[in-house]
Amino acid sequence: MEETAKVYSHRAWIQATVISLVMSAISLFVYDHFYAPKIVALDIKGYMAEQRTLYLSGKIDDAILKKNLDSLQLKIAGMPKNKTIIMGDVIVSQTETLNP
């Protein structure tokens, strides 16, 4: 009887440990994905220079330029609240970059 109790005690300890590890991993994933603040760079100067070059060379017209700028605005507005967008000029190290 003591041996059976020992086995059950050992099994319960392993189950509790596994459940605790799984719940901790899920908690960390959810926090990182939805709540942890993230920084996203946006090279607005480069994008605007590219659009200007295309517009002045005649490769895009007013409607396409407006569509491209609206698309950029929608991408910026659609970013999750836990992501902070900063200008690409201030980035010193590797970070996620928002490409329009």
C-alpha positions, -999 to +999 in steps of 0.1 A: +000+000+000+028+024+008+044+017-026+011+025-044+009+058-025+045+066-034+037+060-071+006+081-070+025+109-051+053+107-077+028+108-106+009+137-090+042+157-086+051+151-123+016+161-135+017+193-114+051+201-128+041+195-164+009+215-161+028+243-144+054+244-172+027+243-200+007+271-183+038+292-179+048+288-215+013+297-227+013+328-204+046+339-218+035+335-254+002+354-248+020+382-230+047+385-257+023+383-286-005+407-273+008+428-244+046+433-245+056+466-260+073+463-294+091+490-315+086+492-352+107+514-375+092+533-404+115+548-430+091+576-440+118+597-456+129+569-478+093+560-487+084+596-495+116+601-516+107+569-535+072+581-542+084+615-552+109+600-576+083+578-592+058+607-594+083+631-610+095+605-635+059+599-646+058+563-635+028+570-612+001+595-615-019+615-588-044+586-582-017+560-577+003+584-554-028+590-533-036+553-532+000+546-520-002+572-493-036+560-482-022+524-481+006+536-458-018+554-436-040+523-433-009+502-424+000+526-397-035+528-383-038+490-384-008+483-362-016+467-329-017+489-298+014+472-283+035+483-312+051+517-312+061+532-345+092+554-347+111+570-375+136+548-392+163+575-388+167+569-351+172+532-352+207+521-341+203+483-340+181+457-356+144+461-352+112+452-371+106+476-400+072+485-414+074+484-452+047+504-469 
